[in-house]
């Protein structure tokens, strides 16, 4: 359960100025699923991974946003003007930032990871 919480936090930080990154979203889902399964099989009860292992772009930090946050909410939080859409119902948004710019984002249905 602890790993799922950690993974959810890690997952909400990827929003970009241009478009969503479906390739990353797919890789992220596979990574979360495999590590979630791994935690059930090990005595430790948790698993770690480097998010950078599935990103093919530069980023310094990322945010994880909850459903219904607007572009204004997100801009206020990250301190960068961003004109994306509101985070859809039932979704989380991962938003990546590099050198003061949003580089990528992905929306994902968090319920799929429970």
KAZI-V209785 format. One record per pair of residues at least 12 apart in sequence whose C-alpha atoms are under 6 Angstrom apart, sorted by the first residue. I is the first residue (numbers start at 1). J is the second residue. D is the distance in Angstrom with one decimal. If there is no record, write none. Layout:
# KAZI-V209785
I/J/D
I/J/D
This chain:
# KAZI-V209785
3/46/5.3
9/64/5.9
11/64/5.4
11/94/5.1
12/63/5.1
12/64/2.1
12/65/4.7
12/92/5.6
12/93/4.5
12/94/3.5
13/62/4.0
13/63/2.8
13/64/3.8
13/94/3.2
13/95/3.3
13/96/5.4
14/62/6.0
14/94/3.1
14/95/1.9
14/96/4.1
14/104/5.3
14/105/3.5
14/106/5.4
15/94/5.9
15/95/3.4
15/96/5.8
15/104/4.9
15/105/3.0
16/102/4.8
16/103/4.8
16/104/3.9
16/105/4.7
17/102/5.9
20/105/5.1
20/106/5.1
21/105/6.0
21/106/5.6
25/106/5.9
59/96/6.0
59/97/5.4
59/98/4.4
60/97/6.0
60/98/5.1
61/96/6.0
61/97/5.6
62/95/5.3
62/96/4.3
62/97/5.9
63/94/5.8
63/95/5.1
64/93/5.6
64/94/4.8
65/92/5.5
65/93/5.0
66/92/4.9
67/87/4.9
67/88/5.6
67/89/5.3
67/91/5.3
67/92/5.6
68/86/5.7
68/87/4.9
68/88/5.9
69/86/5.5
69/87/5.4
70/86/4.2
71/83/5.5
71/84/5.4
71/85/5.9
71/86/5.9
90/109/5.8
91/108/5.2
91/109/4.4
91/110/5.9
92/107/5.6
92/108/5.5
93/106/5.6
93/107/4.4
94/106/5.3
